[in-house]
Protein backbone atom coordinates (compact mmCIF):
# COMPACT_ATOMS: atom_id res chain seq x y z
CA UNK A 1 0.00 0.00 0.00
CA UNK A 2 2.73 2.51 0.92
CA UNK A 3 4.63 1.84 -2.29
CA UNK A 4 1.70 3.33 -4.22
CA UNK A 5 2.15 6.69 -2.53
CA UNK A 6 4.39 8.91 -4.60
CA UNK A 7 5.64 10.85 -1.59
CA UNK A 8 7.19 7.83 0.09
CA UNK A 9 10.52 6.35 -0.91
CA UNK A 10 12.26 3.33 0.56
CA UNK A 11 15.94 2.60 0.84
CA UNK A 12 17.64 -0.41 2.35
CA UNK A 13 20.85 0.64 4.12
CA UNK A 14 23.79 -1.08 5.76
CA UNK A 15 23.61 0.05 9.39
CA UNK A 16 27.30 -0.73 9.90
CA UNK A 17 28.36 1.66 7.12
CA UNK A 18 30.12 4.80 8.45
CA UNK A 19 28.28 6.88 5.79
CA UNK A 20 24.91 6.03 7.36
CA UNK A 21 24.48 9.47 8.96
CA UNK A 22 24.98 11.38 5.70
CA UNK A 23 22.56 9.07 3.85
CA UNK A 24 19.89 9.36 6.55
CA UNK A 25 19.85 13.16 6.28
CA UNK A 26 17.81 12.85 3.07
CA UNK A 27 14.90 11.18 4.91
CA UNK A 28 12.20 12.22 7.38
CA UNK A 29 11.82 8.86 9.08
CA UNK A 30 13.89 5.74 9.59
CA UNK A 31 12.60 2.30 10.53
CA UNK A 32 15.23 0.21 12.29
CA UNK A 33 15.05 -3.51 11.60
CA UNK A 34 18.63 -4.30 12.55
CA UNK A 35 20.03 -7.07 14.70
CA UNK A 36 20.26 -5.87 18.30
CA UNK A 37 24.02 -5.37 18.11
CA UNK A 38 23.47 -2.62 15.50
CA UNK A 39 20.32 -1.06 16.96
CA UNK A 40 21.93 1.37 19.40
CA UNK A 41 24.43 2.75 16.90
CA UNK A 42 21.64 3.11 14.34
CA UNK A 43 19.65 5.19 16.82
CA UNK A 44 22.72 7.35 17.42
CA UNK A 45 23.11 7.82 13.66
CA UNK A 46 19.48 8.94 13.37
CA UNK A 47 19.99 11.47 16.15
CA UNK A 48 23.12 12.82 14.45
CA UNK A 49 21.23 13.01 11.14
CA UNK A 50 18.20 14.69 12.74
CA UNK A 51 15.86 11.91 11.59
CA UNK A 52 12.96 10.46 13.59
CA UNK A 53 13.05 6.68 14.03
CA UNK A 54 10.83 3.73 14.84
CA UNK A 55 13.00 0.83 15.94
CA UNK A 56 12.13 -2.86 16.06
CA UNK A 57 15.54 -4.01 17.29
CA UNK A 58 15.90 -5.45 20.74
CA UNK A 59 19.26 -4.46 22.16
CA UNK A 60 21.21 -5.00 25.33
CA UNK A 61 22.09 -1.29 25.64
CA UNK A 62 19.40 0.91 27.13
CA UNK A 63 18.02 3.14 24.34
CA UNK A 64 16.72 5.60 26.93
CA UNK A 65 20.32 6.71 27.56
CA UNK A 66 20.00 8.53 24.21
CA UNK A 67 16.95 10.52 25.35
CA UNK A 68 18.81 13.76 26.15
CA UNK A 69 20.71 13.67 22.85
CA UNK A 70 17.50 12.99 20.93
CA UNK A 71 15.66 15.80 22.73
CA UNK A 72 18.45 18.29 22.01
CA UNK A 73 18.36 17.28 18.34
CA UNK A 74 14.53 17.49 18.28
CA UNK A 75 14.43 13.84 17.18
CA UNK A 76 11.76 11.36 18.21
CA UNK A 77 12.88 7.77 18.65
CA UNK A 78 10.38 5.04 19.42
CA UNK A 79 12.58 2.17 20.66
CA UNK A 80 11.91 -1.54 21.00
CA UNK A 81 8.64 -1.59 19.08
CA UNK A 82 9.36 -5.26 18.56
CA UNK A 83 8.78 -7.74 15.80
CA UNK A 84 6.30 -9.84 17.72
CA UNK A 85 3.63 -9.38 18.69
CA UNK A 86 3.77 -5.80 17.37
CA UNK A 87 4.90 -6.01 13.72
CA UNK A 88 3.70 -9.57 13.23
CA UNK A 89 0.17 -8.64 14.33
CA UNK A 90 0.11 -5.59 12.07
CA UNK A 91 1.11 -7.75 9.10
CA UNK A 92 -1.47 -10.41 9.98
CA UNK A 93 -4.15 -7.74 10.37
CA UNK A 94 -3.34 -6.37 6.93
CA UNK A 95 -3.41 -9.85 5.39
CA UNK A 96 -6.77 -10.64 7.02
CA UNK A 97 -8.32 -7.54 5.45
CA UNK A 98 -7.17 -8.78 2.04
CA UNK A 99 -8.59 -12.30 2.40
CA UNK A 100 -12.20 -13.44 2.22
CA UNK A 101 -11.97 -15.76 5.19
CA UNK A 102 -9.35 -16.63 7.81
CA UNK A 103 -9.75 -19.65 10.06
CA UNK A 104 -6.45 -19.63 11.88
CA UNK A 105 -3.24 -17.64 12.08
CA UNK A 106 0.01 -19.12 13.29
CA UNK A 107 2.90 -16.76 13.97
CA UNK A 108 6.42 -18.10 14.42
CA UNK A 109 9.21 -15.72 15.35
CA UNK A 110 12.92 -16.45 15.30
CA UNK A 111 16.01 -14.49 16.07
CA UNK A 112 19.65 -14.24 15.18
CA UNK A 113 21.99 -15.82 17.68
CA UNK A 114 24.57 -13.62 19.35
CA UNK A 115 27.23 -16.33 19.01
CA UNK A 116 26.86 -18.11 15.71
CA UNK A 117 27.67 -21.78 15.53
CA UNK A 118 27.30 -24.37 12.81
CA UNK A 119 25.27 -26.01 11.40
CA UNK A 120 22.56 -23.43 12.23
CA UNK A 121 24.63 -20.27 11.87
CA UNK A 122 22.95 -17.42 10.04
CA UNK A 123 25.41 -15.33 8.07
Phi and psi restraints in degrees (value plus and minus 20) as a CYANA .aco file:
   2 UNK   PHI     -84.2   -44.2
   2 UNK   PSI     -51.7   -11.7
   3 UNK   PHI     -83.9   -43.9
   3 UNK   PSI     -42.2    -2.2
   4 UNK   PHI     -95.6   -55.6
   4 UNK   PSI     -39.9     0.1
   5 UNK   PHI     -99.2   -59.2
   5 UNK   PSI     104.9   144.9
   6 UNK   PHI     -89.1   -49.1
   6 UNK   PSI     -41.8    -1.8
   7 UNK   PHI    -105.9   -65.9
   7 UNK   PSI     -23.1    16.9
   8 UNK   PHI    -130.7   -90.7
   8 UNK   PSI     110.7   150.7
   9 UNK   PHI    -145.8  -105.8
   9 UNK   PSI     129.5   169.5
  10 UNK   PHI    -138.9   -98.9
  10 UNK   PSI     124.9   164.9
  11 UNK   PHI    -167.3  -127.3
  11 UNK   PSI     107.8   147.8
  12 UNK   PHI    -111.1   -71.1
  12 UNK   PSI     106.4   146.4
  13 UNK   PHI    -140.8  -100.8
  13 UNK   PSI     136.7   176.7
  14 UNK   PHI    -110.3   -70.3
  14 UNK   PSI      89.6   129.6
  15 UNK   PHI     -86.5   -46.5
  15 UNK   PSI     -36.6     3.4
  16 UNK   PHI    -109.5   -69.5
  16 UNK   PSI     -23.9    16.1
  17 UNK   PHI     -95.9   -55.9
  17 UNK   PSI     107.9   147.9
  18 UNK   PHI     -80.9   -40.9
  18 UNK   PSI     -39.4     0.6
  19 UNK   PHI    -106.5   -66.5
  19 UNK   PSI     -11.3    28.7
  20 UNK   PHI     -77.3   -37.3
  20 UNK   PSI     -64.3   -24.3
  21 UNK   PHI     -79.7   -39.7
  21 UNK   PSI     -67.2   -27.2
  22 UNK   PHI     -86.4   -46.4
  22 UNK   PSI     -53.8   -13.8
  23 UNK   PHI     -90.4   -50.4
  23 UNK   PSI     -60.7   -20.7
  24 UNK   PHI     -83.3   -43.3
  24 UNK   PSI     -47.2    -7.2
  25 UNK   PHI     -80.0   -40.0
  25 UNK   PSI     -39.0     1.0
  26 UNK   PHI    -103.5   -63.5
  26 UNK   PSI     -21.2    18.8
  27 UNK   PHI    -140.3  -100.3
  27 UNK   PSI     138.4   178.4
  28 UNK   PHI    -113.1   -73.1
  28 UNK   PSI     -45.8    -5.8
  29 UNK   PHI    -167.1  -127.1
  29 UNK   PSI     119.9   159.9
  30 UNK   PHI    -139.0   -99.0
  30 UNK   PSI     124.2   164.2
  31 UNK   PHI    -136.7   -96.7
  31 UNK   PSI      95.9   135.9
  32 UNK   PHI    -109.5   -69.5
  32 UNK   PSI      98.8   138.8
  33 UNK   PHI    -144.7  -104.7
  33 UNK   PSI      18.1    58.1
  34 UNK   PHI    -109.2   -69.2
  34 UNK   PSI     140.5   180.5
  35 UNK   PHI     -80.3   -40.3
  35 UNK   PSI     131.8   171.8
  36 UNK   PHI     -70.8   -30.8
  36 UNK   PSI     -56.1   -16.1
  37 UNK   PHI     -85.0   -45.0
  37 UNK   PSI     -38.7     1.3
  38 UNK   PHI    -125.6   -85.6
  38 UNK   PSI     -28.9    11.1
  39 UNK   PHI     -81.0   -41.0
  39 UNK   PSI     -67.4   -27.4
  40 UNK   PHI     -83.8   -43.8
  40 UNK   PSI     -66.2   -26.2
  41 UNK   PHI     -88.4   -48.4
  41 UNK   PSI     -48.2    -8.2
  42 UNK   PHI     -89.5   -49.5
  42 UNK   PSI     -59.0   -19.0
  43 UNK   PHI     -81.8   -41.8
  43 UNK   PSI     -63.8   -23.8
  44 UNK   PHI     -80.8   -40.8
  44 UNK   PSI     -60.3   -20.3
  45 UNK   PHI     -83.6   -43.6
  45 UNK   PSI     -60.4   -20.4
  46 UNK   PHI     -83.5   -43.5
  46 UNK   PSI     -61.0   -21.0
  47 UNK   PHI     -82.6   -42.6
  47 UNK   PSI     -65.9   -25.9
  48 UNK   PHI     -82.5   -42.5
  48 UNK   PSI     -54.1   -14.1
  49 UNK   PHI    -103.6   -63.6
  49 UNK   PSI     -32.7     7.3
  50 UNK   PHI      55.4    95.4
  50 UNK   PSI      13.3    53.3
  51 UNK   PHI    -136.1   -96.1
  51 UNK   PSI     110.0   150.0
  52 UNK   PHI     -86.1   -46.1
  52 UNK   PSI     134.2   174.2
  53 UNK   PHI    -165.7  -125.7
  53 UNK   PSI     120.3   160.3
  54 UNK   PHI    -132.2   -92.2
  54 UNK   PSI     104.8   144.8
  55 UNK   PHI    -138.7   -98.7
  55 UNK   PSI     112.1   152.1
  56 UNK   PHI    -124.9   -84.9
  56 UNK   PSI     -19.4    20.6
  57 UNK   PHI     -92.3   -52.3
  57 UNK   PSI     127.1   167.1
  58 UNK   PHI    -130.6   -90.6
  58 UNK   PSI     103.5   143.5
  59 UNK   PHI    -146.9  -106.9
  59 UNK   PSI     137.6   177.6
  60 UNK   PHI     -96.5   -56.5
  60 UNK   PSI     -49.7    -9.7
  61 UNK   PHI     -96.3   -56.3
  61 UNK   PSI     124.8   164.8
  62 UNK   PHI     -97.8   -57.8
  62 UNK   PSI      92.3   132.3
  63 UNK   PHI     -85.4   -45.4
  63 UNK   PSI     -39.6     0.4
  64 UNK   PHI     -89.4   -49.4
  64 UNK   PSI     -35.1     4.9
  65 UNK   PHI     -88.2   -48.2
  65 UNK   PSI     -33.8     6.2
  66 UNK   PHI    -113.4   -73.4
  66 UNK   PSI     -18.1    21.9
  67 UNK   PHI     -78.6   -38.6
  67 UNK   PSI     -65.8   -25.8
  68 UNK   PHI     -83.5   -43.5
  68 UNK   PSI     -64.3   -24.3
  69 UNK   PHI     -81.0   -41.0
  69 UNK   PSI     -64.6   -24.6
  70 UNK   PHI     -83.7   -43.7
  70 UNK   PSI     -62.4   -22.4
  71 UNK   PHI     -82.3   -42.3
  71 UNK   PSI     -64.1   -24.1
  72 UNK   PHI     -82.4   -42.4
  72 UNK   PSI     -54.3   -14.3
  73 UNK   PHI    -107.2   -67.2
  73 UNK   PSI     -19.5    20.5
  74 UNK   PHI      37.4    77.4
  74 UNK   PSI      21.7    61.7
  75 UNK   PHI    -133.3   -93.3
  75 UNK   PSI     114.7   154.7
  76 UNK   PHI    -120.2   -80.2
  76 UNK   PSI     106.1   146.1
  77 UNK   PHI    -141.7  -101.7
  77 UNK   PSI     105.8   145.8
  78 UNK   PHI    -126.2   -86.2
  78 UNK   PSI      80.0   120.0
  79 UNK   PHI    -106.3   -66.3
  79 UNK   PSI     139.0   179.0
  80 UNK   PHI      31.9    71.9
  80 UNK   PSI      21.4    61.4
  81 UNK   PHI     -83.2   -43.2
  81 UNK   PSI     -49.8    -9.8
  82 UNK   PHI      65.0   105.0
  82 UNK   PSI     131.3   171.3
  83 UNK   PHI    -106.9   -66.9
  83 UNK   PSI     -56.6   -16.6
  84 UNK   PHI    -163.8  -123.8
  84 UNK   PSI     110.2   150.2
  85 UNK   PHI    -108.7   -68.7
  85 UNK   PSI     -24.0    16.0
  86 UNK   PHI     -81.2   -41.2
  86 UNK   PSI     -92.6   -52.6
  87 UNK   PHI     -83.9   -43.9
  87 UNK   PSI     -61.4   -21.4
  88 UNK   PHI     -79.9   -39.9
  88 UNK   PSI     -61.3   -21.3
  89 UNK   PHI     -89.4   -49.4
  89 UNK   PSI     -54.9   -14.9
  90 UNK   PHI     -83.0   -43.0
  90 UNK   PSI     -65.6   -25.6
  91 UNK   PHI     -84.8   -44.8
  91 UNK   PSI     -60.9   -20.9
  92 UNK   PHI     -84.2   -44.2
  92 UNK   PSI     -63.9   -23.9
  93 UNK   PHI     -78.4   -38.4
  93 UNK   PSI     -62.0   -22.0
  94 UNK   PHI     -84.4   -44.4
  94 UNK   PSI     -64.2   -24.2
  95 UNK   PHI     -83.2   -43.2
  95 UNK   PSI     -60.4   -20.4
  96 UNK   PHI     -81.6   -41.6
  96 UNK   PSI     -58.1   -18.1
  97 UNK   PHI     -87.9   -47.9
  97 UNK   PSI     -40.5    -0.5
  98 UNK   PHI    -111.7   -71.7
  98 UNK   PSI     -33.2     6.8
  99 UNK   PHI    -123.4   -83.4
  99 UNK   PSI     134.9   174.9
 100 UNK   PHI     -94.7   -54.7
 100 UNK   PSI     -57.8   -17.8
 101 UNK   PHI    -170.5  -130.5
 101 UNK   PSI     120.3   160.3
 102 UNK   PHI    -150.5  -110.5
 102 UNK   PSI     104.0   144.0
 103 UNK   PHI    -115.6   -75.6
 103 UNK   PSI     -54.6   -14.6
 104 UNK   PHI    -176.1  -136.1
 104 UNK   PSI     126.7   166.7
 105 UNK   PHI    -146.9  -106.9
 105 UNK   PSI     111.1   151.1
 106 UNK   PHI    -141.7  -101.7
 106 UNK   PSI     103.3   143.3
 107 UNK   PHI    -133.6   -93.6
 107 UNK   PSI     103.1   143.1
 108 UNK   PHI    -136.8   -96.8
 108 UNK   PSI     111.7   151.7
 109 UNK   PHI    -145.0  -105.0
 109 UNK   PSI     111.9   151.9
 110 UNK   PHI    -139.1   -99.1
 110 UNK   PSI     157.9   197.9
 111 UNK   PHI    -161.7  -121.7
 111 UNK   PSI     155.2   195.2
 112 UNK   PHI    -123.6   -83.6
 112 UNK   PSI     107.4   147.4
 113 UNK   PHI     -86.9   -46.9
 113 UNK   PSI     124.6   164.6
 114 UNK   PHI     -86.4   -46.4
 114 UNK   PSI     -67.1   -27.1
 115 UNK   PHI    -128.2   -88.2
 115 UNK   PSI      88.3   128.3
 116 UNK   PHI     -95.4   -55.4
 116 UNK   PSI     120.2   160.2
 117 UNK   PHI    -163.8  -123.8
 117 UNK   PSI     130.0   170.0
 118 UNK   PHI    -101.5   -61.5
 118 UNK   PSI     137.2   177.2
 119 UNK   PHI    -106.9   -66.9
 119 UNK   PSI     -19.2    20.8
 120 UNK   PHI    -119.0   -79.0
 120 UNK   PSI      -6.1    33.9
 121 UNK   PHI     -84.7   -44.7
 121 UNK   PSI     116.0   156.0
 122 UNK   PHI    -122.7   -82.7
 122 UNK   PSI     105.3   145.3
